[in-house]
Amino acid sequence: MKISGTDIYMTRGDTEGIVVKVNGYETGPQDYVDFTVRRAVGSAAVLHKRAYFSDGAATICIESGDTSPLRFGDYVYDVQLTYGNNVKTLITPSTLTLGKEVTYGDNG
């Protein structure tokens, strides 16, 4: 996985973890982040993950099966923090690119 600013490149079908830490707010175990991926803003979500905070960090776990059925190419994602009754977008819509892999064939 490669991260450039807020844009993410990962190989489709890989298992990855994205660690989220929040500056300026002390997170608790009831606080969480939502990671949502869509083909384009406004389209149906193709991937949604929720991660709760522990020891000041939340790890978004992307399993192999989360991306292996998706087509190669660019998607859009964002990350939102929910703490108490508050919601804050930590990462505004950014690009997630799913790159090709050779081992399991082409779904391009």
Beta strands, then each sheet from edge to edge (+ up, - down):
strand 1: 2-4
strand 2: 7-11
strand 3: 16-20
strand 4: 32-38
strand 5: 45-52
strand 6: 58-62
strand 7: 73-83
strand 8: 86-99
sheet 1: 1+ 2- 8- 7+ 4- 5+
sheet 2: 3+ 6-
end
